[in-house]
Amino acid sequence: MTMEEIKSKTRQYLGKFFNGQHLNDYDDIFATGVVNSLFAMQLVMFIEKEFSIEINNNDLDLNNFKSIDAVSTLVASKSVVTG
């Protein structure tokens, strides 16, 4: 899977919560006020299932989940990324 594929899947998932609001890959999703820290756990579950990776306690830092870029970097660090 490529970084762009990871970003695309993450963007699509987040789009369900942002009701068509445009998100740049670097936008802090928690700063928007649309989502909160409880949403972070839903995001963790999505990431684990969608990308077949395990998020461990060391990964549970909001900085790893605050943007599409951050999520894709985390996923890439835990899986094989092509291209």
N, CA, C and O atoms as a GROMACS GRO file, in nm:
protein
  332
    1MET      N    1   0.085  -0.118   0.000
    1MET     CA    2   0.000   0.000   0.000
    1MET      C    3   0.090   0.124   0.000
    1MET      O    4   0.192   0.128   0.068
    2THR      N    5   0.050   0.223  -0.075
    2THR     CA    6   0.128   0.346  -0.083
    2THR      C    7   0.081   0.446   0.022
    2THR      O    8  -0.026   0.431   0.081
    3MET      N    9   0.161   0.548   0.044
    3MET     CA   10   0.123   0.655   0.137
    3MET      C   11  -0.006   0.722   0.089
    3MET      O   12  -0.092   0.756   0.170
    4GLU      N   13  -0.019   0.742  -0.042
    4GLU     CA   14  -0.139   0.807  -0.094
    4GLU      C   15  -0.263   0.721  -0.071
    4GLU      O   16  -0.371   0.774  -0.045
    5GLU      N   17  -0.249   0.589  -0.080
    5GLU     CA   18  -0.362   0.500  -0.052
    5GLU      C   19  -0.402   0.507   0.095
    5GLU      O   20  -0.520   0.507   0.128
    6ILE      N   21  -0.302   0.514   0.182
    6ILE     CA   22  -0.329   0.527   0.326
    6ILE      C   23  -0.403   0.659   0.351
    6ILE      O   24  -0.503   0.662   0.422
    7LYS      N   25  -0.352   0.767   0.292
    7LYS     CA   26  -0.416   0.898   0.308
    7LYS      C   27  -0.557   0.898   0.254
    7LYS      O   28  -0.648   0.954   0.316
    8SER      N   29  -0.577   0.837   0.140
    8SER     CA   30  -0.709   0.833   0.077
    8SER      C   31  -0.810   0.760   0.165
    8SER      O   32  -0.922   0.809   0.184
    9LYS      N   33  -0.773   0.646   0.217
    9LYS     CA   34  -0.863   0.570   0.304
    9LYS      C   35  -0.893   0.646   0.433
    9LYS      O   36  -1.006   0.644   0.482
   10THR      N   37  -0.792   0.712   0.487
   10THR     CA   38  -0.810   0.790   0.609
   10THR      C   39  -0.899   0.911   0.581
   10THR      O   40  -0.988   0.943   0.660
   11ARG      N   41  -0.876   0.978   0.469
   11ARG     CA   42  -0.956   1.093   0.428
   11ARG      C   43  -1.103   1.053   0.412
   11ARG      O   44  -1.193   1.126   0.455
   12GLN      N   45  -1.126   0.939   0.350
   12GLN     CA   46  -1.261   0.889   0.328
   12GLN      C   47  -1.331   0.861   0.462
   12GLN      O   48  -1.447   0.896   0.480
   13TYR      N   49  -1.260   0.798   0.554
   13TYR     CA   50  -1.317   0.769   0.687
   13TYR      C   51  -1.350   0.899   0.760
   13TYR      O   52  -1.460   0.914   0.813
   14LEU      N   53  -1.256   0.992   0.763
   14LEU     CA   54  -1.279   1.119   0.834
   14LEU      C   55  -1.391   1.200   0.770
   14LEU      O   56  -1.461   1.274   0.839
   15GLY      N   57  -1.407   1.187   0.640
   15GLY     CA   58  -1.512   1.259   0.570
   15GLY      C   59  -1.651   1.231   0.625
   15GLY      O   60  -1.740   1.315   0.616
   16LYS      N   61  -1.671   1.113   0.681
   16LYS     CA   62  -1.801   1.076   0.740
   16LYS      C   63  -1.836   1.166   0.858
   16LYS      O   64  -1.953   1.188   0.888
   17PHE      N   65  -1.734   1.217   0.925
   17PHE     CA   66  -1.754   1.297   1.045
   17PHE      C   67  -1.749   1.447   1.018
   17PHE      O   68  -1.797   1.526   1.099
   18PHE      N   69  -1.692   1.485   0.905
   18PHE     CA   70  -1.674   1.627   0.873
   18PHE      C   71  -1.778   1.678   0.775
   18PHE      O   72  -1.769   1.793   0.730
   19ASN      N   73  -1.876   1.597   0.740
   19ASN     CA   74  -1.991   1.638   0.657
   19ASN      C   75  -1.952   1.724   0.537
   19ASN      O   76  -2.008   1.831   0.516
   20GLY      N   77  -1.856   1.677   0.459
   20GLY     CA   78  -1.819   1.748   0.338
   20GLY      C   79  -1.722   1.862   0.357
   20GLY      O   80  -1.675   1.920   0.259
   21GLN      N   81  -1.689   1.895   0.482
   21GLN     CA   82  -1.591   2.001   0.510
   21GLN      C   83  -1.455   1.956   0.457
   21GLN      O   84  -1.412   1.844   0.485
   22HIS      N   85  -1.388   2.042   0.381
   22HIS     CA   86  -1.257   2.006   0.324
   22HIS      C   87  -1.151   1.997   0.433
   22HIS      O   88  -1.140   2.084   0.520
   23LEU      N   89  -1.073   1.891   0.427
   23LEU     CA   90  -0.960   1.873   0.518
   23LEU      C   91  -0.832   1.864   0.438
   23LEU      O   92  -0.821   1.784   0.345
   24ASN      N   93  -0.735   1.946   0.473
   24ASN     CA   94  -0.602   1.929   0.417
   24ASN      C   95  -0.533   1.817   0.494
   24ASN      O   96  -0.569   1.789   0.608
   25ASP      N   97  -0.435   1.754   0.432
   25ASP     CA   98  -0.367   1.642   0.497
   25ASP      C   99  -0.299   1.684   0.627
   25ASP      O  100  -0.279   1.600   0.715
   26TYR      N  101  -0.263   1.810   0.640
   26TYR     CA  102  -0.192   1.858   0.759
   26TYR      C  103  -0.284   1.921   0.863
   26TYR      O  104  -0.238   1.957   0.971
   27ASP      N  105  -0.414   1.936   0.834
   27ASP     CA  106  -0.506   1.998   0.930
   27ASP      C  107  -0.519   1.917   1.058
   27ASP      O  108  -0.532   1.795   1.054
   28ASP      N  109  -0.516   1.985   1.171
   28ASP     CA  110  -0.534   1.922   1.301
   28ASP      C  111  -0.684   1.896   1.321
   28ASP      O  112  -0.760   1.990   1.344
   29ILE      N  113  -0.725   1.771   1.312
   29ILE     CA  114  -0.868   1.740   1.318
   29ILE      C  115  -0.928   1.769   1.455
   29ILE      O  116  -1.047   1.796   1.465
   30PHE      N  117  -0.846   1.766   1.560
   30PHE     CA  118  -0.897   1.792   1.694
   30PHE      C  119  -0.914   1.943   1.718
   30PHE      O  120  -0.999   1.984   1.797
   31ALA      N  121  -0.834   2.023   1.650
   31ALA     CA  122  -0.845   2.169   1.664
   31ALA      C  123  -0.970   2.223   1.596
   31ALA      O  124  -1.015   2.334   1.627
   32THR      N  125  -1.027   2.148   1.503
   32THR     CA  126  -1.147   2.194   1.432
   32THR      C  127  -1.269   2.199   1.523
   32THR      O  128  -1.364   2.272   1.496
   33GLY      N  129  -1.267   2.121   1.632
   33GLY     CA  130  -1.382   2.114   1.722
   33GLY      C  131  -1.488   2.016   1.676
   33GLY      O  132  -1.586   1.993   1.746
   34VAL      N  133  -1.470   1.958   1.557
   34VAL     CA  134  -1.567   1.861   1.505
   34VAL      C  135  -1.554   1.728   1.577
   34VAL      O  136  -1.654   1.661   1.604
   35VAL      N  137  -1.431   1.689   1.608
   35VAL     CA  138  -1.406   1.563   1.678
   35VAL      C  139  -1.338   1.592   1.811
   35VAL      O  140  -1.286   1.701   1.833
   36ASN      N  141  -1.339   1.493   1.899
   36ASN     CA  142  -1.278   1.510   2.030
   36ASN      C  143  -1.193   1.388   2.066
   36ASN      O  144  -1.174   1.299   1.983
   37SER      N  145  -1.142   1.384   2.187
   37SER     CA  146  -1.053   1.276   2.227
   37SER      C  147  -1.124   1.140   2.228
   37SER      O  148  -1.059   1.037   2.208
   38LEU      N  149  -1.253   1.138   2.252
   38LEU     CA  150  -1.327   1.011   2.246
   38LEU      C  151  -1.328   0.957   2.103
   38LEU      O  152  -1.324   0.836   2.082
   39PHE      N  153  -1.333   1.048   2.008
   39PHE     CA  154  -1.328   1.008   1.868
   39PHE      C  155  -1.195   0.940   1.838
   39PHE      O  156  -1.188   0.853   1.751
   40ALA      N  157  -1.090   0.977   1.908
   40ALA     CA  158  -0.957   0.919   1.885
   40ALA      C  159  -0.962   0.767   1.899
   40ALA      O  160  -0.894   0.696   1.825
   41MET      N  161  -1.040   0.717   1.992
   41MET     CA  162  -1.049   0.572   2.009
   41MET      C  163  -1.120   0.507   1.890
   41MET      O  164  -1.082   0.398   1.847
   42GLN      N  165  -1.220   0.573   1.835
   42GLN     CA  166  -1.285   0.522   1.714
   42GLN      C  167  -1.185   0.521   1.599
   42GLN      O  168  -1.182   0.427   1.519
   43LEU      N  169  -1.105   0.624   1.591
   43LEU     CA  170  -1.004   0.633   1.486
   43LEU      C  171  -0.901   0.521   1.501
   43LEU      O  172  -0.859   0.461   1.402
   44VAL      N  173  -0.860   0.493   1.623
   44VAL     CA  174  -0.764   0.384   1.648
   44VAL      C  175  -0.823   0.252   1.600
   44VAL      O  176  -0.755   0.174   1.532
   45MET      N  177  -0.948   0.227   1.633
   45MET     CA  178  -1.012   0.102   1.592
   45MET      C  179  -1.022   0.092   1.439
   45MET      O  180  -0.999  -0.014   1.382
   46PHE      N  181  -1.054   0.204   1.374
   46PHE     CA  182  -1.058   0.206   1.227
   46PHE      C  183  -0.920   0.173   1.171
   46PHE      O  184  -0.909   0.089   1.081
   47ILE      N  185  -0.816   0.237   1.222
   47ILE     CA  186  -0.680   0.217   1.171
   47ILE      C  187  -0.638   0.072   1.186
   47ILE      O  188  -0.584   0.012   1.093
   48GLU      N  189  -0.661   0.015   1.304
   48GLU     CA  190  -0.621  -0.124   1.326
   48GLU      C  191  -0.692  -0.218   1.229
   48GLU      O  192  -0.629  -0.308   1.172
   49LYS      N  193  -0.820  -0.198   1.211
   49LYS     CA  194  -0.897  -0.286   1.123
   49LYS      C  195  -0.864  -0.263   0.976
   49LYS      O  196  -0.838  -0.358   0.903
   50GLU      N  197  -0.864  -0.138   0.934
   50GLU     CA  198  -0.846  -0.105   0.792
   50GLU      C  199  -0.706  -0.141   0.741
   50GLU      O  200  -0.691  -0.186   0.628
   51PHE      N  201  -0.604  -0.120   0.826
   51PHE     CA  202  -0.467  -0.139   0.780
   51PHE      C  203  -0.401  -0.263   0.841
   51PHE      O  204  -0.282  -0.286   0.821
   52SER      N  205  -0.478  -0.341   0.914
   52SER     CA  206  -0.428  -0.467   0.973
   52SER      C  207  -0.300  -0.447   1.052
   52SER      O  208  -0.202  -0.519   1.035
   53ILE      N  209  -0.303  -0.347   1.138
   53ILE     CA  210  -0.188  -0.322   1.227
   53ILE      C  211  -0.239  -0.314   1.370
   53ILE      O  212  -0.359  -0.302   1.395
   54GLU      N  213  -0.146  -0.323   1.464
   54GLU     CA  214  -0.181  -0.311   1.605
   54GLU      C  215  -0.123  -0.182   1.660
   54GLU      O  216  -0.004  -0.154   1.647
   55ILE      N  217  -0.209  -0.103   1.720
   55ILE     CA  218  -0.166   0.019   1.786
   55ILE      C  219  -0.138  -0.016   1.931
   55ILE      O  220  -0.226  -0.062   2.003
   56ASN      N  221  -0.013   0.006   1.975
   56ASN     CA  222   0.020  -0.028   2.114
   56ASN      C  223   0.023   0.098   2.200
   56ASN      O  224   0.005   0.209   2.151
   57ASN      N  225   0.045   0.079   2.329
   57ASN     CA  226   0.041   0.192   2.423
   57ASN      C  227   0.138   0.303   2.387
   57ASN      O  228   0.107   0.421   2.407
   58ASN      N  229   0.253   0.268   2.333
   58ASN     CA  230   0.351   0.371   2.294
   58ASN      C  231   0.302   0.458   2.180
   58ASN      O  232   0.347   0.571   2.163
   59ASP      N  233   0.208   0.406   2.101
   59ASP     CA  234   0.153   0.480   1.987
   59ASP      C  235   0.039   0.574   2.026
   59ASP      O  236   0.002   0.661   1.949
   60LEU      N  237  -0.016   0.556   2.146
   60LEU     CA  238  -0.136   0.630   2.187
   60LEU      C  239  -0.102   0.772   2.231
   60LEU      O  240  -0.110   0.807   2.349
   61ASP      N  241  -0.063   0.851   2.134
   61ASP     CA  242  -0.030   0.991   2.152
   61ASP      C  243  -0.116   1.066   2.051
   61ASP      O  244  -0.114   1.033   1.932
   62LEU      N  245  -0.192   1.166   2.094
   62LEU     CA  246  -0.280   1.237   2.001
   62LEU      C  247  -0.205   1.292   1.880
   62LEU      O  248  -0.264   1.308   1.773
   63ASN      N  249  -0.078   1.319   1.895
   63ASN     CA  250   0.001   1.368   1.782
   63ASN      C  251   0.005   1.268   1.667
   63ASN      O  252   0.023   1.307   1.552
   64ASN      N  253  -0.010   1.138   1.697
   64ASN     CA  254  -0.011   1.035   1.593
   64ASN      C  255  -0.143   1.029   1.517
   64ASN      O  256  -0.152   0.962   1.414
   65PHE      N  257  -0.244   1.099   1.567
   65PHE     CA  258  -0.378   1.087   1.511
   65PHE      C  259  -0.439   1.222   1.473
   65PHE      O  260  -0.555   1.227   1.430
   66LYS      N  261  -0.364   1.329   1.488
   66LYS     CA  262  -0.424   1.462   1.474
   66LYS      C  263  -0.445   1.508   1.331
   66LYS      O  264  -0.515   1.606   1.308
   67SER      N  265  -0.385   1.440   1.234
   67SER     CA  266  -0.402   1.480   1.094
   67SER      C  267  -0.391   1.358   1.004
   67SER      O  268  -0.347   1.251   1.047
   68ILE      N  269  -0.431   1.376   0.882
   68ILE     CA  270  -0.418   1.267   0.783
   68ILE      C  271  -0.270   1.233   0.765
   68ILE      O  272  -0.235   1.116   0.754
   69ASP      N  273  -0.184   1.335   0.762
   69ASP     CA  274  -0.040   1.311   0.751
   69ASP      C  275   0.012   1.229   0.869
   69ASP      O  276   0.090   1.135   0.850
   70ALA      N  277  -0.031   1.265   0.990
   70ALA     CA  278   0.016   1.195   1.110
   70ALA      C  279  -0.029   1.049   1.108
   70ALA      O  280   0.050   0.960   1.140
   71VAL      N  281  -0.154   1.025   1.072
   71VAL     CA  282  -0.205   0.888   1.067
   71VAL      C  283  -0.128   0.807   0.963
   71VAL      O  284  -0.088   0.694   0.989
   72SER      N  285  -0.108   0.864   0.846
   72SER     CA  286  -0.038   0.789   0.741
   72SER      C  287   0.107   0.760   0.779
   72SER      O  288   0.160   0.654   0.744
   73THR      N  289   0.171   0.851   0.849
   73THR     CA  290   0.308   0.826   0.897
   73THR      C  291   0.309   0.712   0.998
   73THR      O  292   0.396   0.625   0.993
   74LEU      N  293   0.213   0.712   1.089
   74LEU     CA  294   0.204   0.605   1.188
   74LEU      C  295   0.180   0.471   1.120
   74LEU      O  296   0.248   0.373   1.148
   75VAL      N  297   0.083   0.466   1.029
   75VAL     CA  298   0.052   0.341   0.959
   75VAL      C  299   0.173   0.293   0.881
   75VAL      O  300   0.206   0.174   0.884
   76ALA      N  301   0.239   0.383   0.811
   76ALA     CA  302   0.357   0.347   0.732
   76ALA      C  303   0.468   0.290   0.820
   76ALA      O  304   0.540   0.200   0.779
   77SER      N  305   0.481   0.342   0.940
   77SER     CA  306   0.587   0.294   1.030
   77SER      C  307   0.559   0.154   1.082
   77SER      O  308   0.650   0.085   1.129
   78LYS      N  309   0.433   0.110   1.072
   78LYS     CA  310   0.394  -0.019   1.125
   78LYS      C  311   0.361  -0.121   1.016
   78LYS      O  312   0.320  -0.233   1.046
   79SER      N  313   0.377  -0.083   0.889
   79SER     CA  314   0.342  -0.174   0.781
   79SER      C  315   0.438  -0.154   0.663
   79SER      O  316   0.523  -0.065   0.664
   80VAL      N  317   0.422  -0.239   0.565
   80VAL     CA  318   0.504  -0.227   0.443
   80VAL      C  319   0.436  -0.129   0.349
   80VAL      O  320   0.322  -0.150   0.307
   81VAL      N  321   0.507  -0.022   0.316
   81VAL     CA  322   0.453   0.081   0.228
   81VAL      C  323   0.531   0.076   0.097
   81VAL      O  324   0.654   0.067   0.097
   82THR      N  325   0.459   0.081  -0.013
   82THR     CA  326   0.524   0.081  -0.145
   82THR      C  327   0.511   0.220  -0.207
   82THR      O  328   0.423   0.298  -0.171
   83GLY      N  329   0.599   0.247  -0.300
   83GLY     CA  330   0.590   0.372  -0.377
   83GLY      C  331   0.594   0.488  -0.290
   83GLY      O  332   0.588   0.602  -0.338
   0.00000   0.00000   0.00000
